[in-house]
Amino acid sequence: MRIVSQIIAISRARQLSRQFREIERIVHSLPRRTRAQLGTLTLREIGQASRSEFPHLYGTSPGQRYLPWGEGTDVGYARARSENAEIAIRGVALWLAVAFHETKDSPHLKLQLQHRHLLKVLHGLKEAHRSSAEAPMSGNSLAAA
């Protein structure tokens, strides 16, 4: 059974890694302001997922609970590739949130490494959010008051 578990973990790590490369490319191509918005959306999604019974299955239909992993990353990945910017940003946030919870406490090395890479992207989003919140409001009449 241990070998089967390892094979499933390796397969899942490969799938997440493939998707993550595209998600990371999308994140880095976003303007700073949009990255800040993405950071806020992602934090909200992570929070909502953590309040669910099975955070790693967030975004998965109830009938699919007994799969080795949920549908949340696939749904988020498909949305992230949308031509509609709002849908794409929400898809990236969903993917990041589900992947965060799925890899968070994994005993498998490849999934732990995926989690570390994910944390780097989340840290970058946090920094983008922080710097946009600290930026002066130029051209705003309320800023002068």
Buried (B, 14 or more C-beta within 10 A) or exposed (E): EEEEEEEEBBEBBEBBBEBBEBBBEBBEEBEEEBBBBBBBBBBEBBEBBEEEEEBBBBBBEEEEEEEEBBBBBBBBBBBBBEEEEEBBBBBBBBBBBBBBBBBBEBEBEBBBBBBEBBEEBBEBBBBBBEEBEEEEEEEEEEEEE
